[in-house]
Amino acid sequence: MLHRRDPGEAYRRVDFDARVTGATSSQLVDLCLEQVAGSLGRAIYANAHADNAAKSAALTRAVAALTALQLGVDQDHPTGKALNQLYQSARVAALDSVLRFEAEKLATIRQDFIDIRAAMLGAVPA
């Protein structure tokens, strides 16, 4: 039996691997923020189109990116506790969406991560 593969996912994986190699810590954070927002967007789209496999894959990718962000938090930094709380809350919402999908909640979280990423990119000197 042939295994169905998503060509888009294969290209995303290659792009992701290429961008991780040699990235600075701020570039890795940016990449994870991008992955969270993009993956939540893909999960919302997949849910709307009744594509459970794509929804599951997107939620898994979002949780992985959120876990990576959590692991990278400097606990001694003044914002460390707030960042951990943000990432953990988003992670729980993504995991909860496996059983009870809440598109509005995920859309809000997605927009929060888009806003954080935009603010972070605006703060980085050119």
C-alpha positions in Angstrom: 0.0 0.0 0.0 1.3 3.5 -0.8 1.6 5.9 2.0 0.1 9.3 1.3 2.5 12.2 1.8 1.9 15.9 1.7 4.3 17.5 -0.7 3.8 20.8 1.1 4.9 19.3 4.4 8.0 17.9 2.8 9.0 21.3 1.4 8.2 22.9 4.8 10.5 20.4 6.5 13.4 21.0 4.1 12.9 24.8 4.6 12.8 24.4 8.3 15.9 22.2 8.5 17.9 24.6 6.3 16.9 27.6 8.4 17.8 25.9 11.7 21.3 25.1 10.5 23.6 27.9 11.7 20.8 30.1 13.1 21.4 32.4 16.0 19.3 32.1 19.1 17.1 35.0 18.2 16.6 33.5 14.7 15.6 30.2 16.3 13.1 32.0 18.5 11.7 33.8 15.5 11.5 30.5 13.6 9.6 28.9 16.5 7.2 31.8 16.7 6.6 31.5 13.0 6.0 27.7 13.3 3.5 28.2 16.1 1.5 30.8 14.1 1.7 28.9 10.8 0.9 25.5 12.4 -2.2 26.9 14.2 -3.3 28.5 11.0 -3.0 25.2 9.2 -4.8 23.4 12.0 -7.7 25.9 11.7 -7.9 25.5 8.0 -7.7 21.7 8.2 -10.5 21.5 10.7 -12.7 23.7 8.5 -12.1 21.3 5.7 -12.5 18.1 7.8 -8.9 17.0 7.2 -8.2 15.3 10.5 -4.8 14.1 9.5 -3.6 17.5 8.5 -5.1 19.0 11.7 -3.3 16.5 13.8 0.0 17.1 12.1 -0.4 20.9 12.4 -1.3 20.7 16.1 1.7 18.4 16.7 4.0 20.8 15.0 2.6 23.7 17.0 3.1 21.8 20.3 6.7 21.0 19.3 7.5 24.6 18.5 5.9 25.7 21.8 7.9 23.1 23.7 11.1 24.4 22.1 10.2 27.9 23.1 9.6 26.8 26.7 12.9 25.0 26.8 14.7 28.1 25.7 13.3 30.4 28.3 15.9 32.0 30.6 14.3 31.4 34.0 16.5 34.2 35.6 15.3 36.8 33.1 12.6 39.1 34.4 10.2 38.0 31.6 11.0 34.3 32.0 8.0 33.5 34.2 5.5 35.3 32.0 6.9 33.6 28.8 6.7 30.2 30.4 3.0 30.9 31.4 2.3 32.1 27.8 3.9 29.1 26.1 2.3 26.6 28.6 -1.2 28.1 28.1 -0.8 28.0 24.3 0.5 24.4 24.5 -2.4 23.3 26.7 -4.9 24.9 24.3 -3.3 23.1 21.3 -3.4 19.8 23.1 -7.0 20.3 24.3 -7.9 21.0 20.6 -7.1 17.4 19.8 -10.3 16.3 21.5 -12.4 19.5 21.4 -11.3 21.8 18.6 -11.8 25.5 19.4 -11.0 27.5 16.3 -11.7 30.9 17.8 -9.4 30.2 20.8 -6.6 29.0 18.5 -7.1 32.0 16.1 -6.6 34.3 19.1 -3.5 32.5 20.2 -2.2 32.5 16.6 -2.7 36.3 16.4 -0.9 36.8 19.7 2.1 34.9 18.4 2.0 36.9 15.1 1.9 40.1 17.2 4.8 39.0 19.4 6.9 38.0 16.3 6.2 41.4 14.7 7.2 43.2 17.8 10.3 41.1 18.2 11.3 41.7 14.5 10.7 45.4 15.0 13.0 45.5 18.0 15.9 43.8 16.2 18.4 46.2 14.8 18.9 46.0 11.1 
